[in-house]
């Protein structure tokens, strides 16, 4: 934790061949975003203060944050390292005022105990809650009463809707659809011409309709995964590869902590229109070492990212989980040396010290696909 950097232009990222994994609001105001290459970030913001990436620390803080959320309600969906959904239905609140008070107390507790400035959106469904939570960052708190979803969304720019990137927003504005409410003023034939076969889904989103449940797993993890939704669509292969390798760095310490090993790595990509694809590879033997998975990042990404369009999201998932204690290894001595080294790095990084560069990041950067 670096409280002295609060209110400054700072970001988490490696100086050489690195990417920005998180940036302060002051840095974002200068044009710094995730996952921008660090070299470019320093050009748009020359006085940017770089904080070395600390593998394992962010995952630890994320788990602590969601653990506090689960003290309010057992139904918590951990959507990503810093975003999730809470279903307060089982809590027995009798009024909207009680719900708001409970969520405000949780927001304050997250700040008091973890020093995390969480923005909250309270609404009847996931879609509206997500949009509301992003309106008044940092530390915002927005409540949308049941039945007021369409009225809440109507004056917002159409770019606030999930899946509408900068280019799509500009294209829609050129057609007179600048605000969400503008969508509801058009006829069916015109909407079909603009949005194609999915025009009804877009209209439902503009009305604030969403029936997706908050999903959570209560069993022991059968896989480990992490995803990142980009602030702006990304089309650079090297940048996406670095994001995938950073996820490997975040997930493997958790796997070791749980005394597990994994054999399958899956890379998934999602395009701005929400089409997605994935590709996986399984090792001959399960492991908990980064070195086995770093070489898979580029070929799996290339195999999944076939359309070569800019991406909205990328994720890495490890499955084929086994207990470390029962795993037999042909090269046990060599792996145990690597494992002891990995354990030392985990402790150093989790302790909040400056990040130790993992061996896989010293490898030569592969060329992007043709």
PEUR-V489594 format. One record per backbone hydrogen bond with DSSP energy under -1.0 kcal/mol. NH is the residue of the N-H (numbers start at 1). CO is the residue of the C=O. Records with the same first field share a line. If there is no record, write none. Layout:
BEGIN
NH = CO, CO
END
This chain:
BEGIN
5 = 2
6 = 3
8 = 5
10 = 8
11 = 49
12 = 22
13 = 51
20 = 36
21 = 12
22 = 12
24 = 10
28 = 24
29 = 25
30 = 27
31 = 28
32 = 27
36 = 33
38 = 18
41 = 37
42 = 38
44 = 40
45 = 41
48 = 45
49 = 9
51 = 11
57 = 54
60 = 56
61 = 57
62 = 58
63 = 59
64 = 60
65 = 61
66 = 62
67 = 63
68 = 64
69 = 65
70 = 66
71 = 68
72 = 69
73 = 69
76 = 74
77 = 85
79 = 77
80 = 83
85 = 77
87 = 75
91 = 88
99 = 95
100 = 96
101 = 97
102 = 98
103 = 99
104 = 100
105 = 101
106 = 102
107 = 103
108 = 104
109 = 105
110 = 106
111 = 107
112 = 108
113 = 109
114 = 110
115 = 111
116 = 110
118 = 116
120 = 140
122 = 142
129 = 125
130 = 126
131 = 127
132 = 128
133 = 129
135 = 132
142 = 120
144 = 122
148 = 145
152 = 148
153 = 149
154 = 150
156 = 153
158 = 178
160 = 157
161 = 158
164 = 161
169 = 165
170 = 166
171 = 167
172 = 168
173 = 169
174 = 170
176 = 173
177 = 172
180 = 156
181 = 154
182 = 179
183 = 180
185 = 182
186 = 183
191 = 187
192 = 188
193 = 189
194 = 190
195 = 191
196 = 192
199 = 196
202 = 198
203 = 199
204 = 200
205 = 201
206 = 202
207 = 203
208 = 205
209 = 204
224 = 318
226 = 316
228 = 314
230 = 312
231 = 34
234 = 311
240 = 236
241 = 237
242 = 238
243 = 239
244 = 240
245 = 241
246 = 242
247 = 243
248 = 244
249 = 245
250 = 246
251 = 247
252 = 248
255 = 251
256 = 252
257 = 253
258 = 254
259 = 256
260 = 255
261 = 322
262 = 287
263 = 319
264 = 319
265 = 281
266 = 317
267 = 279
268 = 315
269 = 277
270 = 313
271 = 275
274 = 271
277 = 269
279 = 267
281 = 265
283 = 263
287 = 262
293 = 290
294 = 290
296 = 293
297 = 294
300 = 296
301 = 297
302 = 298
303 = 299
304 = 300
305 = 301
306 = 304
311 = 234
312 = 270
313 = 270
314 = 228
315 = 268
316 = 226
317 = 266
318 = 224
319 = 264
322 = 261
324 = 259
327 = 324
335 = 331
336 = 332
337 = 333
338 = 334
339 = 335
340 = 336
341 = 337
342 = 338
343 = 339
344 = 340
345 = 341
346 = 342
347 = 343
348 = 344
349 = 345
350 = 346
351 = 347
352 = 349
353 = 348
361 = 358
362 = 359
363 = 360
END
